[in-house]
Amino acid sequence: MKQNLALGFALLVLVIGLFNFFKYVSDFELLSDYGKGYLSGSVIFILLGGILSFLIIRKKIQTAQTPE
């Protein structure tokens, strides 16, 4: 149950980061310093969500393949 909740949180962070990234990446040259910082924060969200999702899914696969 904890893994499913953590995976849901990681995927939520990933989706939020992707949404914000694609919303503003095309206007990168027009962004202020604040906007560029917002965009770099979105990249951090994407990395964090992607890494957490990868680790949780890998752990779930490893535990499912372990014979009892």
Secondary structure as GFF3:
##gff-version 3
##sequence-region A 1 68
A	DSSP	alpha_helix	2	24	.	.	.	ID=ss1
A	DSSP	three_ten_helix	25	30	.	.	.	ID=ss2
A	DSSP	alpha_helix	33	65	.	.	.	ID=ss3
###
